[in-house]
């Protein structure tokens, strides 16, 4: 074999090894054990947890928790409504307070 062919062969082997590891191939002998995936809490799940509180949440509280702007937070509430969640809006002084409505 020539040097160029030999180095190309090594590159393919390296690439194949990287692909199999990236695709979830086990690196150790624990073939049957499921990998512990880190739980990632989404921003919309944070909004839902705020809305599930008894006192609910204001738009500013939801925006501060998620880092979204106010119009994005309102759009997220609209998306939750479209998914079938009933959201109540009440006044807390001069501020609107949102809460998930419990359907019995």
LINCOR-V939860 format. One record per helix or strand of 3 or more residues. SS is the DSSP state (H for helix, E for strand). FROM is the first residue (numbers start at 1). TO is the last residue. Records with the same first field share a line. If there is no record, write none. Layout:
BEGIN
SS=FROM-TO ; FROM-TO
END
This chain:
BEGIN
H=3-22 ; 43-51 ; 59-66 ; 70-82
E=87-92 ; 95-100
END
